[in-house]
Amino acid sequence: MLNDVKGAAYAELKFGLAKNTKNSLIILMDWGIGLGIVSNGEVYLGRDGYSGEVGHMPFIDNGELCYCGKRGCLETVASGIALVNNAKQEIQKGELTKLNELQPDELQHLTPTHIIEAANKGDQFAINQISKLGTNLGKAFASLIQLLNPELIVLGGKIAKANELITIPIQQAINSYTMAILKEHCDIKVSSLNLDSNTVGLTNYFITKYLSVELLHKSKI
């Protein structure tokens, strides 16, 4: 199945930071968390195309119920959904934050972008929320690094727009939970492509695939 994160992986491999890599991971961080795997210079899809469902890896024993029906998935503590839910809970408890200055309707429909914008303006509450998210992501990425030994991890999606506010806690967690020989040869970078790169990647994939098939067919006529 070709979804947004597979599209992002194709885009990074063709036009982005993964262009000259053989083994890399593309992480799409938005409301959910998705993983695109580049192995030996190609996007790895798995038997049925469902590779990269990292958001639903078990992460917390007896954790919160995930929308997939299981408990303790990574997305329950490390996703845009988790970021917003945690922020709302703390705000309701009376935490002081610039987010309280939002209009009631905006606060009710809080998004990761609201929190990132507040953090970029120096709001400590928002910074802390993003840092917690980054730590959980970094722990998960540590497992991926030890399992897949990538040379590069590219961070994309709206949450990646937090830049150093998210990459620093991710890197710190990776440093704590990854073998030295593996982390030393794996770079973490924020994607340089636009947020709609997944669409570009999927378009390029289909054009390349079906144009090649058509040309092959014509060559046999």
C-alpha positions in Angstrom: 0.0 0.0 0.0 1.4 3.4 -1.0 0.6 6.0 1.6 1.9 9.5 2.5 5.0 8.2 4.2 5.9 6.0 1.3 5.5 9.0 -1.0 7.7 11.1 1.3 10.3 8.3 1.1 10.2 8.3 -2.7 10.5 12.1 -2.7 13.5 12.1 -0.3 15.2 9.3 -2.3 14.7 11.1 -5.7 14.9 14.8 -4.7 15.9 15.2 -1.1 18.5 14.4 1.6 18.4 10.6 1.0 19.3 11.0 -2.7 22.8 9.7 -2.3 22.2 7.2 0.4 21.7 3.4 0.3 20.1 2.8 3.7 18.1 5.5 5.3 14.9 6.1 7.3 12.3 8.7 6.5 10.1 9.6 9.5 6.9 11.5 8.8 5.8 13.3 12.1 2.3 14.7 11.9 -0.9 13.7 13.7 0.5 10.2 13.5 4.0 8.8 13.0 5.0 6.9 9.9 8.2 5.3 8.7 9.6 5.0 5.2 12.5 2.6 4.8 15.2 3.0 2.1 17.2 -0.3 1.8 19.9 -0.8 -0.7 18.8 2.4 -2.6 15.2 1.4 -2.9 12.0 2.1 -0.9 11.2 -1.1 1.0 7.4 -1.9 0.9 7.2 -5.3 2.5 5.1 -8.2 1.2 1.8 -6.4 1.2 3.1 -2.8 1.2 2.5 -2.3 5.0 6.1 -1.8 6.1 6.9 1.1 8.4 3.9 1.0 10.7 6.2 2.3 13.5 3.4 4.3 15.2 1.8 1.1 16.3 4.8 -0.7 17.7 4.2 -1.5 21.4 6.0 1.1 23.5 4.2 1.4 26.9 3.1 -1.6 28.9 -0.6 -1.3 29.7 -0.6 2.2 28.2 -3.4 4.3 26.8 -5.8 2.8 24.3 -4.7 3.6 20.7 -7.3 4.2 17.9 -6.0 0.9 16.3 -7.5 -1.0 19.2 -4.3 -1.9 21.0 -2.8 -0.3 24.2 0.5 1.4 24.5 1.4 2.1 20.9 4.1 4.6 20.2 1.6 7.0 18.8 -0.1 7.3 22.2 3.0 9.0 23.6 4.9 10.3 20.5 2.7 11.8 17.8 0.8 15.0 17.0 -2.3 13.5 18.7 -0.3 12.8 21.9 1.3 16.3 21.8 -2.1 18.0 21.6 -3.9 15.7 24.1 -1.1 16.1 26.7 -1.0 19.9 26.2 -4.8 20.2 26.6 -4.7 18.1 29.8 -2.0 20.3 31.4 -3.7 23.5 30.3 -7.0 22.3 32.0 -5.0 21.8 35.2 -4.0 25.5 35.1 -0.6 25.5 33.4 0.6 29.0 32.4 1.3 29.2 28.7 0.9 31.5 25.7 -1.6 29.0 24.4 -4.1 30.4 26.9 -4.1 33.5 24.7 -5.7 31.6 21.8 -9.4 32.1 21.1 -11.7 29.5 22.8 -12.5 27.9 19.5 -8.8 27.7 18.6 -7.9 26.2 22.0 -10.7 23.6 21.6 -9.2 22.7 18.2 -5.6 22.9 19.2 -3.1 21.6 16.7 0.6 20.7 16.8 1.3 23.8 14.8 -0.1 26.0 17.6 2.2 24.4 20.1 5.2 24.7 17.8 4.5 28.3 17.2 4.3 29.0 20.9 7.5 27.1 21.5 9.3 29.1 18.8 8.2 32.3 20.7 9.9 31.0 23.8 6.9 29.5 25.6 8.5 27.1 28.2 5.3 25.0 28.5 5.2 24.4 24.8 9.0 23.7 24.7 8.6 21.1 27.4 5.8 19.4 25.7 7.8 19.1 22.5 10.9 17.9 24.4 8.9 15.1 26.0 7.6 14.1 22.6 11.2 14.1 21.2 12.5 12.0 24.0 9.9 9.3 23.3 10.6 9.5 19.6 14.3 9.2 20.2 13.9 6.0 22.2 11.9 4.5 19.4 14.4 5.6 16.8 17.2 4.0 18.9 15.5 0.7 18.4 15.2 1.3 14.6 18.8 2.3 14.4 19.9 -0.9 16.1 17.6 -3.0 14.0 18.2 -1.4 10.6 21.6 0.3 10.9 20.7 3.3 8.7 23.2 6.0 7.6 20.6 8.7 7.7 17.3 9.5 9.4 15.3 12.3 7.7 12.6 14.0 9.8 9.6 15.3 7.9 6.0 16.5 8.6 4.6 19.4 10.5 6.3 18.4 13.8 9.7 18.5 12.2 9.1 22.3 11.8 10.0 22.5 15.5 13.6 22.0 14.3 16.2 22.0 17.2 13.4 21.9 19.7 12.5 18.4 18.5 15.9 17.2 17.1 17.9 17.9 20.2 15.8 15.7 22.6 15.6 13.0 19.8 19.4 13.0 19.5 19.9 12.9 23.3 17.6 9.9 23.6 19.4 8.2 20.7 22.7 8.9 22.4 21.4 7.2 25.6 19.8 4.1 24.1 21.9 3.3 21.0 25.2 1.4 20.7 28.0 3.9 20.0 29.2 2.2 16.8 25.7 2.6 15.3 24.8 6.1 16.4 28.2 7.5 15.3 27.4 6.5 11.7 23.8 7.7 11.6 23.0 11.4 10.9 19.7 13.0 11.9 18.4 15.8 9.6 15.2 17.7 9.0 13.9 17.4 5.5 14.6 20.2 3.1 11.5 19.4 1.0 8.0 21.0 1.3 5.3 19.4 3.3 3.6 18.2 0.1 6.6 16.2 -0.9 4.7 13.0 -0.3 2.4 13.9 -3.2 5.5 14.7 -5.4 7.0 11.4 -4.5 4.0 9.3 -5.3 3.5 11.1 -8.6 7.1 10.4 -9.6 6.7 6.8 -8.6 3.6 6.2 -10.7 5.0 8.1 -13.7 8.3 6.2 -13.6 6.7 2.8 -13.0 3.9 3.0 -15.6 6.0 4.9 -18.2 8.7 2.2 -17.9 6.0 -0.5 -18.4 4.6 1.3 -21.4 8.0 1.8 -23.0 8.9 -1.9 -22.4 5.6 -2.9 -24.0 6.2 -0.7 -27.0 9.7 -2.1 -27.5 8.3 -5.6 -27.8 5.8 -4.6 -30.5 
